[in-house]
Amino acid sequence: MEFSFSDEQEEFRRTVRRFLEDTSSPDEVRRLMESDEGFDRSAWAKLSGSLGLTGIAIPEKYGGQGFGFVELALTLEEMGRSLLCAPYFASTVCAANAILNAGTPAQKKRLLPGIAAGDTIATLAIAETAGIWNADAITLTATRVDGSFQLDGIKSFVVDGHTADCIVVVAREAGSHGSDGLSFFVVSGGAEGLSRRLLTSLDPTRKLAELTFKGAHGDLLGELGAGADPLSRTLDQAVVALANEMIGGAQKVLETAVEYAKVRMQFGRAIGSFQAIKHRCADLLLELEHAKSAAYYAAAAAAEDDEELPALACLAKASCSDVYRRVASASIQIHGGVGFTWENDTHLYFKRARSSEAFMGSQDYHREQLLQRWGI
């Protein structure tokens, strides 16, 4: 397994960073996070058209670029640096991987080219009102009616669910429990019987929605009742992508804090010259590098379909959540009073760090899952 990036991957990272510096400036992030839609469609068209990022990990036979999960992780890391406001995580990470894991070849050929081209914005609806990201917590039911399926229930914390054209939904057969009776379904964003509500959340740069299904029609994705394994794999992949996104945000906010410490003067000296600040920044850098190793290792495992991926995904999510929160909190302290103001960008990263902690499972949840997957 590779533990370093190739020259081509590093050049790819630089290309993505330059693009995001131009299209996702702090002013643009602030503008978009105040809007209900939450992203700019012209920038989305450039991201998907000029760079082809929406299809980066989708196989070429389904209209994608055919790269691997490592390139996808690098993309998410750079997007985390810039707090990109776009439905990329929902569509390219969650929905596309769900279709790849659960769909038949014919369904993949029908659904994925639109996602790869950026023409179709998709999302994945798993968690419900309890906010638990596993099979046991799924209660939304799918009922066969005249050869088709009707969905009834509520999905919550659905990323970009209020604007998605295509919604991949995990539901269960009535009366089933745990991993039994789970299936994937595809629902149109404008389906009759579906209502969508934008949620007010801590982090306005990542839009979350509540979806209510009342007899909404859903097309079966893959095999009926065989959704447990694709769901587990999809969640592991999404968690690894999220861990790499958090690493990008933590790296950026630490760099910002260090730069500020070099120019902020106290008692005739830059505060970065004080041992308390220097030692704190050094400790944070060390923790960040350890978390990077966990995130990169998990991404490499996902790329190679390693059997240790379930455990490594939990390890990466737990460690990156801890580090992002600590780095963002310390950055506010290093900035002092200005770090608490609305005008300073540090609070945006702090909110993203705290929301990402809870998204797709907290540190405690993933540590418990890690021990279970290790058989402890």
Residue frames relative to the residue before (quaternion, step in Angstrom):
aa qw qx qy qz dx dy dz
M 1.0000 0.0000 0.0000 0.0000 0.00 0.00 0.00
E 0.4300 -0.7185 0.4901 0.2422 3.59 -0.88 1.01
F 0.1644 -0.7920 0.5825 0.0799 3.55 -1.04 0.87
S 0.7165 0.3224 -0.2552 0.5636 3.59 1.25 0.27
F 0.4812 -0.6720 0.4844 0.2870 3.54 -1.20 0.53
S 0.4891 -0.6527 0.4951 0.2994 3.55 -1.12 0.70
D 0.6696 -0.4768 0.3703 0.4326 3.57 -1.28 0.22
E 0.6378 0.5280 -0.3281 0.4547 3.58 1.03 -0.77
Q 0.6614 0.4999 -0.3101 0.4652 3.58 1.00 -0.79
E 0.6414 0.5111 -0.3243 0.4714 3.58 1.02 -0.72
E 0.6427 0.4984 -0.3234 0.4836 3.58 1.02 -0.73
F 0.6107 0.5365 -0.3399 0.4730 3.56 1.08 -0.72
R 0.6334 0.5263 -0.3289 0.4622 3.59 0.97 -0.82
R 0.6680 0.5037 -0.3056 0.4546 3.59 0.88 -0.91
T 0.6341 0.5317 -0.3279 0.4557 3.57 1.02 -0.78
V 0.6645 0.4888 -0.2998 0.4791 3.58 0.92 -0.91
R 0.6515 0.5198 -0.3277 0.4449 3.61 0.93 -0.83
R 0.6478 0.5115 -0.3275 0.4598 3.59 0.93 -0.83
F 0.6474 0.5175 -0.3206 0.4586 3.56 0.96 -0.84
L 0.6991 0.4711 -0.2766 0.4614 3.59 0.87 -0.90
E 0.5937 0.5524 -0.3676 0.4552 3.59 1.09 -0.57
D 0.6879 0.4723 -0.2729 0.4789 3.57 1.10 -0.68
T 0.7979 0.3419 -0.1487 0.4737 3.59 0.94 -0.88
S 0.7761 0.2776 -0.1558 0.5444 3.61 1.18 -0.35
S 0.0906 0.8045 -0.5726 0.1292 3.55 0.70 1.14
P 0.6718 -0.4889 0.3501 0.4325 3.63 -1.19 0.33
D 0.6426 0.5174 -0.3334 0.4563 3.61 0.98 -0.75
E 0.6647 0.4947 -0.3047 0.4697 3.57 1.00 -0.81
V 0.6093 0.5412 -0.3448 0.4659 3.58 1.05 -0.74
R 0.6697 0.4966 -0.3008 0.4630 3.59 0.90 -0.91
R 0.6439 0.5195 -0.3287 0.4555 3.59 1.00 -0.74
L 0.7204 0.4628 -0.2580 0.4475 3.55 0.83 -1.00
M 0.6511 0.5266 -0.3399 0.4281 3.60 0.97 -0.73
E 0.6434 0.5076 -0.3227 0.4736 3.60 1.22 -0.35
S 0.6167 0.5398 -0.3486 0.4547 3.57 1.23 -0.24
D 0.5625 -0.6071 0.4378 0.3512 3.58 -1.19 0.48
E 0.6607 0.5093 -0.3167 0.4515 3.58 0.96 -0.81
G 0.3069 -0.8237 0.4341 0.1973 3.57 1.08 -0.71
F 0.7907 0.1635 -0.1447 0.5719 3.61 1.16 0.17
D 0.4426 -0.6766 0.5303 0.2552 3.53 -1.33 0.41
R 0.4010 -0.7617 0.4563 0.2254 3.58 -0.55 1.14
S 0.6181 0.5292 -0.3628 0.4541 3.61 1.07 -0.54
A 0.6465 0.4916 -0.3161 0.4905 3.60 1.02 -0.76
W 0.6175 0.5419 -0.3366 0.4601 3.58 1.07 -0.76
A 0.6428 0.5218 -0.3201 0.4605 3.58 1.01 -0.80
K 0.6500 0.4957 -0.3188 0.4797 3.60 1.03 -0.73
L 0.6410 0.5382 -0.3191 0.4444 3.57 0.97 -0.89
S 0.7427 0.4034 -0.2193 0.4874 3.56 0.93 -0.91
G 0.7265 0.4453 -0.2468 0.4616 3.57 1.03 -0.75
S 0.7490 0.4115 -0.2314 0.4648 3.57 0.59 -1.15
L 0.7904 0.2979 -0.1464 0.5148 3.59 0.90 -0.92
G 0.3305 -0.7726 0.4884 0.2352 3.59 1.14 -0.44
L 0.2926 0.8080 -0.4779 0.1824 3.58 1.19 0.46
T 0.6198 0.5683 -0.3581 0.4058 3.59 1.09 -0.59
G 0.7602 0.3351 -0.2060 0.5170 3.58 1.17 -0.38
I 0.2943 0.8261 -0.4596 0.1405 3.54 1.27 0.20
A 0.7898 0.2831 -0.1515 0.5226 3.61 0.93 -0.83
I 0.5140 0.6072 -0.4317 0.4252 3.59 1.26 0.28
P 0.5233 -0.6612 0.4267 0.3270 3.63 -0.80 0.93
E 0.6169 -0.5839 0.3883 0.3575 3.55 -1.13 0.69
K 0.6393 0.5452 -0.3401 0.4222 3.60 1.01 -0.71
Y 0.7128 0.3729 -0.2492 0.5392 3.58 1.30 -0.25
G 0.6957 -0.5183 0.2590 0.4245 3.56 1.19 0.57
G 0.5818 0.6136 -0.3654 0.3892 3.60 1.26 0.05
Q 0.6667 -0.5019 0.3860 0.3932 3.52 -1.37 -0.17
G 0.3894 -0.7726 0.4351 0.2492 3.58 1.22 -0.38
F 0.4215 0.6725 -0.4996 0.3471 3.59 1.15 0.48
G 0.5540 -0.6422 0.4292 0.3105 3.58 -1.25 -0.04
F 0.7370 -0.4239 0.3001 0.4325 3.51 -1.36 -0.08
V 0.5784 0.5793 -0.3914 0.4204 3.61 1.09 -0.51
E 0.6566 0.4916 -0.3094 0.4811 3.58 0.97 -0.83
L 0.6162 0.5283 -0.3399 0.4750 3.57 1.08 -0.69
A 0.6526 0.5111 -0.3119 0.4644 3.59 0.97 -0.84
L 0.6320 0.5205 -0.3328 0.4678 3.60 1.01 -0.77
T 0.6310 0.5329 -0.3259 0.4599 3.57 1.02 -0.79
L 0.6732 0.4910 -0.2925 0.4692 3.57 0.92 -0.92
E 0.6127 0.5470 -0.3535 0.4476 3.59 1.03 -0.71
E 0.6845 0.4685 -0.2877 0.4786 3.59 0.90 -0.87
M 0.6360 0.5128 -0.3316 0.4717 3.58 1.05 -0.66
G 0.6185 0.5329 -0.3348 0.4704 3.56 1.13 -0.61
R 0.6008 0.5616 -0.3468 0.4511 3.59 1.10 -0.67
S 0.7845 0.3489 -0.1619 0.4865 3.55 0.92 -0.94
L 0.3543 -0.7422 0.4877 0.2927 3.61 1.29 -0.05
L 0.0359 0.8506 -0.5227 0.0455 3.56 0.96 0.90
C 0.2201 -0.7493 0.6132 0.1184 3.57 -0.91 0.98
A 0.4242 0.6576 -0.5041 0.3654 3.57 -0.13 1.32
P 0.5262 -0.6575 0.4377 0.3150 3.62 -1.15 0.51
Y 0.2291 0.8192 -0.5017 0.1572 3.58 1.11 0.62
F 0.6722 0.4922 -0.3117 0.4569 3.59 0.83 -0.94
A 0.6630 0.5149 -0.3085 0.4474 3.57 0.94 -0.88
S 0.7759 0.4002 -0.1935 0.4475 3.56 0.74 -1.10
T 0.7801 0.3697 -0.1902 0.4675 3.58 0.64 -1.15
V 0.7205 0.4193 -0.2531 0.4909 3.59 1.00 -0.77
C 0.7947 0.3540 -0.1873 0.4561 3.57 0.50 -1.18
A 0.7552 0.4091 -0.2417 0.4516 3.58 0.52 -1.14
A 0.6717 0.5059 -0.3146 0.4403 3.60 0.83 -0.93
N 0.6746 0.4780 -0.3045 0.4730 3.59 0.93 -0.83
A 0.6072 0.5444 -0.3574 0.4552 3.59 1.05 -0.67
I 0.6638 0.4899 -0.3014 0.4780 3.57 0.96 -0.85
L 0.6471 0.5143 -0.3186 0.4640 3.60 0.97 -0.81
N 0.7134 0.4614 -0.2603 0.4587 3.58 0.98 -0.81
A 0.7988 0.3348 -0.1519 0.4762 3.59 0.94 -0.83
G 0.6737 0.5662 -0.3015 0.3668 3.59 1.02 -0.74
T 0.5111 -0.5891 0.5231 0.3436 3.51 -1.33 0.29
P 0.6761 -0.4817 0.3437 0.4389 3.63 -1.18 0.30
A 0.6564 0.5084 -0.3171 0.4584 3.60 0.96 -0.80
Q 0.6583 0.5007 -0.3073 0.4706 3.59 1.00 -0.80
K 0.6289 0.5254 -0.3331 0.4664 3.59 1.00 -0.77
K 0.6656 0.5086 -0.2991 0.4569 3.55 0.96 -0.89
R 0.6818 0.4808 -0.2823 0.4736 3.58 1.12 -0.63
L 0.7785 0.4006 -0.1868 0.4455 3.59 0.89 -0.93
L 0.7120 0.5303 -0.2754 0.3686 3.57 0.89 -0.92
P 0.6064 0.5722 -0.3972 0.3835 3.68 0.88 -0.64
G 0.6490 0.5181 -0.3256 0.4521 3.61 0.98 -0.73
I 0.6462 0.4978 -0.3104 0.4880 3.56 1.06 -0.79
A 0.6530 0.5258 -0.3122 0.4467 3.58 0.95 -0.89
A 0.7056 0.4517 -0.2579 0.4812 3.59 1.04 -0.76
G 0.4770 -0.6753 0.4350 0.3566 3.57 1.25 -0.31
D 0.4764 0.6801 -0.4346 0.3488 3.58 1.28 0.04
T 0.7413 0.2922 -0.1646 0.5814 3.56 1.14 -0.72
I 0.1688 -0.7508 0.6307 0.1007 3.56 -0.87 0.97
A 0.0540 -0.8184 0.5712 -0.0316 3.54 -0.58 1.18
T 0.0840 -0.7768 0.6190 0.0797 3.53 -1.30 0.24
L 0.3592 -0.7183 0.5609 0.2013 3.54 -1.33 0.23
A 0.1475 -0.7984 0.5821 0.0441 3.57 -0.76 1.10
I 0.0469 0.8083 -0.5793 0.0939 3.56 -0.45 1.28
A 0.7625 0.3941 -0.2171 0.4650 3.57 0.50 -1.23
E 0.2587 -0.7487 0.5919 0.1492 3.53 -1.23 0.56
T 0.8184 -0.2926 0.1410 0.4740 3.59 -1.17 -0.24
A 0.6292 0.5392 -0.3398 0.4449 3.61 1.13 -0.51
G 0.3786 -0.7596 0.4620 0.2573 3.60 1.20 -0.32
I 0.4724 0.6539 -0.4493 0.3840 3.59 1.13 0.65
W 0.2601 -0.8103 0.5165 0.0951 3.54 -0.77 1.11
N 0.5862 0.5406 -0.4395 0.4134 3.59 0.46 1.13
A 0.7181 -0.4779 0.3016 0.4061 3.55 -1.31 0.28
D 0.6316 0.5802 -0.3440 0.3823 3.58 0.95 -0.84
A 0.7118 0.4809 -0.2586 0.4418 3.60 1.05 -0.73
I 0.5396 0.6357 -0.4057 0.3743 3.61 1.22 -0.13
T 0.0359 -0.8150 0.5779 -0.0224 3.56 -0.75 1.12
L 0.4820 0.6627 -0.4476 0.3580 3.62 1.21 -0.31
T 0.2343 -0.8220 0.5117 0.0868 3.57 -0.71 1.09
A 0.2187 -0.7294 0.6351 0.1300 3.50 -1.30 0.59
T 0.0674 -0.8083 0.5847 -0.0169 3.56 -0.71 1.13
R 0.3774 -0.7233 0.5315 0.2276 3.55 -0.85 0.99
V 0.0471 0.7866 -0.6101 0.0824 3.57 -0.77 1.10
D 0.8439 -0.1242 0.0413 0.5203 3.56 -0.56 1.22
G 0.7643 -0.4086 0.1977 0.4582 3.55 0.87 0.99
S 0.7100 0.3449 -0.2614 0.5555 3.59 1.25 -0.02
F 0.4532 -0.6901 0.4987 0.2639 3.57 -1.31 -0.03
Q 0.1748 -0.7539 0.6260 0.0959 3.51 -1.12 0.82
L 0.2399 -0.7848 0.5625 0.1008 3.55 -0.89 0.98
D 0.0153 -0.7918 0.6097 -0.0325 3.54 -1.00 0.93
G 0.5745 0.5634 -0.4439 0.3942 3.55 -0.83 1.05
I 0.4490 -0.6733 0.5240 0.2656 3.54 -1.34 -0.16
K 0.1155 -0.7422 0.6563 0.0717 3.53 -1.09 0.85
S 0.0963 -0.8071 0.5819 0.0258 3.56 -0.94 0.88
F 0.7946 0.2885 -0.2361 0.4792 3.54 -1.35 0.29
V 0.3075 0.7479 -0.5147 0.2851 3.56 1.07 0.84
V 0.3827 -0.7492 0.4931 0.2216 3.59 -0.50 1.18
D 0.8480 -0.0386 -0.0333 0.5275 3.55 -0.76 1.14
G 0.2732 0.7996 -0.4932 0.2068 3.56 1.12 0.62
H 0.6304 0.5616 -0.3354 0.4180 3.59 1.17 -0.47
T 0.7615 0.3354 -0.1905 0.5209 3.60 1.21 -0.39
A 0.4829 0.7073 -0.4253 0.2926 3.61 1.21 -0.27
D 0.4162 -0.6952 0.5350 0.2394 3.56 -1.09 0.79
C 0.7868 0.1655 -0.0424 0.5931 3.55 1.11 -0.76
I 0.1000 -0.8066 0.5822 0.0214 3.58 -0.78 1.03
V 0.1998 -0.7509 0.6205 0.1058 3.57 -0.77 1.08
V 0.0852 -0.8326 0.5463 -0.0327 3.56 -0.52 1.25
V 0.2457 -0.7332 0.6145 0.1563 3.55 -1.07 0.80
A 0.0597 0.7946 -0.5964 0.0968 3.56 -0.70 1.12
R 0.3030 -0.7540 0.5545 0.1796 3.54 -1.29 0.24
E 0.5665 -0.5586 0.4877 0.3594 3.49 -1.35 0.40
A 0.5545 -0.6226 0.4325 0.3431 3.57 -0.91 0.86
G 0.7927 0.2868 -0.2338 0.4845 3.55 -0.92 0.96
S 0.5917 0.5624 -0.3772 0.4374 3.61 1.23 -0.16
H 0.1792 -0.7862 0.5856 0.0827 3.54 -1.24 0.44
G 0.8213 0.2504 -0.1778 0.4808 3.54 -1.29 0.42
S 0.8076 -0.2381 0.2051 0.4991 3.56 -0.89 -0.99
D 0.5532 0.6124 -0.3971 0.4016 3.59 1.24 -0.11
G 0.8418 0.2667 -0.1675 0.4384 3.55 -1.20 0.58
L 0.4860 0.6677 -0.4387 0.3543 3.61 1.20 0.28
S 0.0297 0.7840 -0.6187 0.0406 3.55 -1.06 0.82
F 0.3876 -0.6777 0.5708 0.2542 3.54 -1.33 0.40
F 0.0586 -0.7816 0.6208 0.0168 3.55 -1.10 0.77
V 0.2856 -0.7292 0.5959 0.1778 3.54 -1.24 0.56
V 0.0604 -0.7988 0.5980 -0.0265 3.56 -0.77 1.11
S 0.4436 -0.6763 0.5207 0.2734 3.56 -0.97 0.82
G 0.5655 -0.6258 0.4225 0.3317 3.57 -1.04 0.76
G 0.7439 0.3681 -0.2166 0.5140 3.57 1.16 -0.50
A 0.2888 0.8028 -0.4843 0.1940 3.58 1.24 0.38
E 0.5052 -0.6183 0.5078 0.3234 3.54 -1.14 0.69
G 0.7585 0.3290 -0.2624 0.4977 3.57 -0.90 0.91
L 0.6521 0.4561 -0.3156 0.5169 3.59 1.30 0.04
S 0.0140 -0.7709 0.6368 0.0050 3.58 -0.89 0.95
R 0.1676 -0.8037 0.5695 0.0391 3.56 -1.01 0.91
R 0.0503 -0.8020 0.5951 -0.0159 3.54 -0.98 0.93
L 0.3873 -0.7138 0.5401 0.2209 3.55 -0.82 1.06
L 0.3023 -0.7682 0.5423 0.1565 3.58 -0.82 1.02
T 0.3984 -0.6553 0.5791 0.2765 3.54 -1.23 0.55
S 0.0052 0.8335 -0.5482 0.0691 3.57 -0.53 1.16
L 0.6759 -0.4978 0.3658 0.4019 3.54 -1.30 0.33
D 0.7784 0.2823 -0.1270 0.5461 3.56 0.98 -0.91
P 0.2019 -0.8240 0.5167 0.1153 3.63 -0.14 1.20
T 0.5643 0.5947 -0.4028 0.4069 3.61 1.22 -0.09
R 0.7224 0.2857 -0.2196 0.5902 3.61 1.27 -0.22
K 0.2441 -0.8142 0.5138 0.1159 3.56 -0.30 1.26
L 0.0944 -0.7866 0.6098 0.0204 3.56 -0.91 1.00
A 0.1209 -0.8080 0.5759 0.0310 3.56 -1.06 0.75
E 0.3110 -0.6879 0.6171 0.2219 3.50 -1.36 0.37
L 0.1387 -0.7938 0.5910 0.0380 3.56 -0.84 1.04
T 0.1298 -0.7894 0.5983 0.0450 3.56 -0.80 1.04
F 0.1477 -0.7923 0.5906 0.0400 3.56 -0.73 1.14
K 0.0427 0.7781 -0.6235 0.0639 3.53 -0.77 1.10
G 0.8152 -0.1844 0.0634 0.5454 3.51 0.18 1.33
A 0.3080 0.7683 -0.5059 0.2427 3.59 1.16 0.49
H 0.4571 -0.6893 0.4933 0.2694 3.55 -1.00 0.83
G 0.0265 -0.7947 0.6065 -0.0038 3.55 -0.99 0.92
D 0.3208 -0.7283 0.5736 0.1941 3.57 -0.98 0.87
L 0.4829 -0.6800 0.4726 0.2848 3.56 -0.80 1.03
L 0.1648 -0.7654 0.6168 0.0811 3.57 -0.97 0.93
G 0.8160 0.1017 -0.1012 0.5600 3.56 -0.42 1.16
E 0.7423 -0.4014 0.3138 0.4353 3.53 -1.22 -0.61
L 0.5155 -0.6545 0.4643 0.3005 3.56 -0.97 0.90
G 0.8442 0.1749 -0.1497 0.4841 3.57 -0.88 0.99
A 0.6549 0.5107 -0.3073 0.4645 3.59 1.28 0.04
G 0.3786 0.7841 -0.4312 0.2363 3.57 1.13 0.57
A 0.4890 0.7034 -0.4311 0.2834 3.60 1.18 -0.31
D 0.7048 0.4609 -0.2790 0.4615 3.61 0.78 -0.96
P 0.6599 0.4776 -0.3296 0.4773 3.66 0.87 -0.78
L 0.6211 0.5392 -0.3448 0.4524 3.60 1.04 -0.69
S 0.6617 0.5054 -0.3095 0.4594 3.58 0.88 -0.92
R 0.6753 0.4870 -0.3007 0.4652 3.58 0.90 -0.88
T 0.6484 0.5233 -0.3204 0.4507 3.57 0.95 -0.85
L 0.6524 0.5078 -0.3129 0.4675 3.57 0.96 -0.83
D 0.6368 0.5214 -0.3336 0.4598 3.60 0.96 -0.81
Q 0.6656 0.4977 -0.3061 0.4643 3.59 0.91 -0.87
A 0.6656 0.5040 -0.3070 0.4568 3.58 0.93 -0.87
V 0.6402 0.5264 -0.3193 0.4593 3.57 1.03 -0.80
V 0.6420 0.5055 -0.3247 0.4763 3.60 0.98 -0.78
A 0.6441 0.5101 -0.3221 0.4703 3.60 0.95 -0.82
L 0.6504 0.5125 -0.3103 0.4670 3.58 0.98 -0.84
A 0.6258 0.5373 -0.3391 0.4524 3.60 0.99 -0.77
N 0.6739 0.4786 -0.2959 0.4788 3.58 0.95 -0.81
E 0.6026 0.5349 -0.3585 0.4714 3.58 1.09 -0.62
M 0.6566 0.5141 -0.3100 0.4567 3.59 0.95 -0.85
I 0.6097 0.5533 -0.3483 0.4482 3.57 1.05 -0.72
G 0.6473 0.5220 -0.3213 0.4531 3.58 0.97 -0.82
G 0.6668 0.4961 -0.3026 0.4666 3.57 0.96 -0.84
A 0.6537 0.5159 -0.3116 0.4576 3.57 0.96 -0.87
Q 0.6376 0.5304 -0.3235 0.4555 3.59 0.99 -0.83
K 0.6783 0.5001 -0.2923 0.4520 3.57 0.89 -0.94
V 0.7022 0.4633 -0.2899 0.4564 3.58 0.81 -0.93
L 0.6158 0.5163 -0.3572 0.4761 3.62 1.11 -0.53
E 0.6290 0.5252 -0.3352 0.4650 3.60 0.97 -0.79
T 0.6482 0.5230 -0.3129 0.4565 3.57 0.99 -0.84
A 0.6566 0.5107 -0.3083 0.4616 3.58 0.98 -0.85
V 0.6515 0.5109 -0.3140 0.4647 3.59 0.96 -0.84
E 0.6522 0.5104 -0.3159 0.4629 3.58 0.93 -0.83
Y 0.6489 0.5068 -0.3186 0.4697 3.56 0.99 -0.80
A 0.6527 0.5247 -0.3181 0.4443 3.59 0.98 -0.83
K 0.6301 0.5440 -0.3322 0.4435 3.59 1.16 -0.48
V 0.7767 0.3491 -0.1761 0.4939 3.60 1.10 -0.61
R 0.5941 0.5639 -0.3757 0.4335 3.62 1.17 -0.38
M 0.1997 -0.8148 0.5392 0.0749 3.57 -0.60 1.15
Q 0.0531 0.7520 -0.6554 0.0458 3.54 -1.14 0.85
F 0.8420 0.0237 -0.0499 0.5366 3.57 -0.88 1.00
G 0.7053 -0.4921 0.2547 0.4422 3.54 1.04 0.81
R 0.7089 0.3842 -0.2521 0.5350 3.60 1.25 0.17
A 0.5386 -0.5705 0.4970 0.3706 3.54 -1.25 0.45
I 0.5070 -0.6740 0.4308 0.3212 3.61 -0.84 0.90
G 0.5707 0.6026 -0.3794 0.4089 3.58 1.20 -0.37
S 0.6155 0.5496 -0.3508 0.4426 3.57 1.24 -0.28
F 0.5649 0.5904 -0.3920 0.4227 3.60 1.24 -0.23
Q 0.5642 -0.6399 0.4029 0.3315 3.55 -0.96 0.90
A 0.6218 0.5642 -0.3566 0.4099 3.59 0.94 -0.81
I 0.6849 0.4632 -0.2785 0.4886 3.57 1.00 -0.84
K 0.6569 0.5194 -0.3178 0.4447 3.58 0.89 -0.92
H 0.6852 0.4813 -0.2924 0.4619 3.58 0.86 -0.92
R 0.6359 0.5291 -0.3345 0.4515 3.57 1.03 -0.78
C 0.6740 0.4894 -0.2987 0.4658 3.58 0.90 -0.87
A 0.6388 0.5226 -0.3266 0.4607 3.58 1.03 -0.77
D 0.6467 0.5143 -0.3173 0.4653 3.58 0.98 -0.82
L 0.6616 0.5074 -0.3059 0.4596 3.56 0.97 -0.87
L 0.6260 0.5334 -0.3339 0.4605 3.57 1.03 -0.77
L 0.6500 0.5159 -0.3175 0.4589 3.58 0.95 -0.85
E 0.6598 0.4980 -0.3069 0.4717 3.58 0.94 -0.88
L 0.6462 0.5288 -0.3170 0.4497 3.55 1.00 -0.85
E 0.6537 0.5093 -0.3190 0.4600 3.60 0.94 -0.82
H 0.6260 0.5204 -0.3380 0.4723 3.60 1.05 -0.70
A 0.6650 0.4936 -0.3018 0.4723 3.58 0.95 -0.86
K 0.5989 0.5561 -0.3522 0.4561 3.59 1.07 -0.72
S 0.6429 0.5323 -0.3255 0.4443 3.56 0.92 -0.88
A 0.6562 0.5057 -0.3071 0.4684 3.57 0.98 -0.87
A 0.6761 0.4962 -0.2958 0.4574 3.60 0.93 -0.90
Y 0.6788 0.4835 -0.2954 0.4670 3.59 0.90 -0.90
Y 0.6352 0.5289 -0.3281 0.4573 3.57 1.00 -0.81
A 0.6571 0.5023 -0.3071 0.4708 3.58 0.96 -0.85
A 0.6377 0.5196 -0.3288 0.4639 3.60 1.02 -0.77
A 0.6455 0.5049 -0.3189 0.4761 3.59 1.00 -0.79
A 0.6303 0.5268 -0.3262 0.4678 3.59 1.06 -0.76
A 0.6469 0.5086 -0.3170 0.4716 3.59 1.01 -0.81
A 0.6471 0.5305 -0.3174 0.4462 3.58 1.02 -0.81
E 0.7587 0.3658 -0.1865 0.5057 3.56 1.04 -0.79
D 0.4040 -0.7308 0.4593 0.3028 3.58 1.33 0.13
D 0.1513 0.8240 -0.5236 0.1548 3.55 1.01 0.91
E 0.5257 -0.6602 0.4399 0.3071 3.58 -0.99 0.82
E 0.6370 0.5270 -0.3300 0.4557 3.60 1.23 -0.31
L 0.3667 0.7726 -0.4652 0.2286 3.60 1.25 -0.05
P 0.6474 0.5261 -0.3617 0.4162 3.69 0.77 -0.81
A 0.6912 0.4528 -0.2839 0.4864 3.59 0.93 -0.83
L 0.6696 0.5082 -0.3067 0.4464 3.59 0.92 -0.86
A 0.6022 0.5520 -0.3597 0.4508 3.59 1.09 -0.65
C 0.6628 0.4942 -0.3021 0.4745 3.59 0.94 -0.85
L 0.6397 0.5289 -0.3191 0.4574 3.57 0.97 -0.85
A 0.6737 0.5002 -0.2955 0.4567 3.58 0.91 -0.95
K 0.6718 0.5028 -0.3095 0.4474 3.59 0.87 -0.92
A 0.6707 0.4999 -0.3065 0.4541 3.59 0.88 -0.89
S 0.7107 0.4592 -0.2764 0.4556 3.60 0.79 -0.96
C 0.6763 0.4858 -0.3034 0.4632 3.61 0.94 -0.81
S 0.6051 0.5438 -0.3567 0.4592 3.60 1.08 -0.63
D 0.6539 0.5164 -0.3092 0.4585 3.57 0.91 -0.92
V 0.7133 0.4730 -0.2683 0.4422 3.55 0.78 -1.06
Y 0.6416 0.5227 -0.3403 0.4464 3.60 0.90 -0.83
R 0.6595 0.5032 -0.3146 0.4614 3.59 0.91 -0.86
R 0.6858 0.4860 -0.2977 0.4526 3.59 0.87 -0.92
V 0.6583 0.5051 -0.3148 0.4609 3.58 0.95 -0.83
A 0.6710 0.4928 -0.3045 0.4629 3.59 0.91 -0.88
S 0.6472 0.5091 -0.3208 0.4680 3.59 0.99 -0.79
A 0.6707 0.4936 -0.2990 0.4660 3.57 0.94 -0.90
S 0.6133 0.5545 -0.3503 0.4401 3.58 1.05 -0.70
I 0.6283 0.5183 -0.3330 0.4751 3.58 1.01 -0.76
Q 0.6659 0.5005 -0.3052 0.4614 3.59 0.94 -0.86
I 0.6520 0.5104 -0.3176 0.4621 3.59 0.97 -0.81
H 0.6585 0.4957 -0.3055 0.4769 3.58 1.04 -0.72
G 0.3605 -0.7465 0.4918 0.2664 3.58 1.19 -0.42
G 0.8482 -0.1548 0.1119 0.4941 3.57 -1.15 -0.66
V 0.6492 0.5302 -0.3318 0.4327 3.60 0.96 -0.79
G 0.5898 0.6008 -0.3595 0.4024 3.58 1.16 -0.51
F 0.6733 0.4839 -0.2913 0.4772 3.58 1.22 -0.43
T 0.5760 0.6233 -0.3752 0.3727 3.59 1.22 -0.22
W 0.6087 -0.5724 0.4167 0.3581 3.53 -1.24 0.56
E 0.6437 0.5571 -0.3264 0.4108 3.58 1.05 -0.72
N 0.6514 0.5018 -0.3202 0.4705 3.60 1.13 -0.53
D 0.4613 -0.7249 0.4470 0.2489 3.60 -0.88 0.96
T 0.4769 0.7033 -0.4376 0.2941 3.60 1.18 -0.35
H 0.6545 0.5333 -0.3332 0.4197 3.58 0.95 -0.79
L 0.5796 0.5754 -0.3800 0.4343 3.60 1.17 -0.47
Y 0.6688 0.4755 -0.2878 0.4937 3.56 1.03 -0.82
F 0.6138 0.5440 -0.3498 0.4527 3.57 1.05 -0.72
K 0.6643 0.4906 -0.3042 0.4749 3.59 0.94 -0.84
R 0.6385 0.5055 -0.3305 0.4770 3.59 1.00 -0.77
A 0.6351 0.5334 -0.3337 0.4480 3.59 0.99 -0.79
R 0.7022 0.4651 -0.2804 0.4604 3.58 0.84 -0.95
S 0.6630 0.4874 -0.3205 0.4692 3.59 0.97 -0.74
S 0.6522 0.5158 -0.3174 0.4560 3.60 1.03 -0.73
E 0.5375 0.6106 -0.3980 0.4241 3.57 1.19 -0.46
A 0.7525 0.3980 -0.2042 0.4833 3.55 0.84 -1.03
F 0.5976 0.5979 -0.3606 0.3942 3.57 1.10 -0.71
M 0.8498 0.0408 -0.0927 0.5172 3.57 -0.82 1.09
G 0.7666 -0.3794 0.1842 0.4842 3.56 1.10 0.67
S 0.4277 -0.7151 0.5018 0.2323 3.54 -0.90 0.99
Q 0.7073 -0.4297 0.3385 0.4477 3.54 -1.34 0.07
D 0.6593 0.5124 -0.3168 0.4499 3.58 0.89 -0.90
Y 0.6303 0.5329 -0.3329 0.4560 3.58 0.99 -0.82
H 0.7261 0.4400 -0.2610 0.4594 3.58 0.81 -0.97
R 0.5993 0.5302 -0.3763 0.4670 3.60 1.10 -0.46
E 0.6369 0.5088 -0.3270 0.4781 3.57 1.03 -0.74
Q 0.6463 0.5119 -0.3120 0.4721 3.57 1.01 -0.85
L 0.6206 0.5531 -0.3353 0.4433 3.59 1.04 -0.79
L 0.6694 0.4909 -0.3002 0.4699 3.57 0.90 -0.91
Q 0.6470 0.5153 -0.3234 0.4596 3.58 1.00 -0.77
R 0.6887 0.4787 -0.2804 0.4669 3.56 0.97 -0.84
W 0.6421 0.4715 -0.3162 0.5153 3.55 1.24 -0.37
G 0.4861 -0.6927 0.4106 0.3394 3.57 1.29 -0.11
I 0.4619 0.6759 -0.4477 0.3597 3.58 1.18 0.55
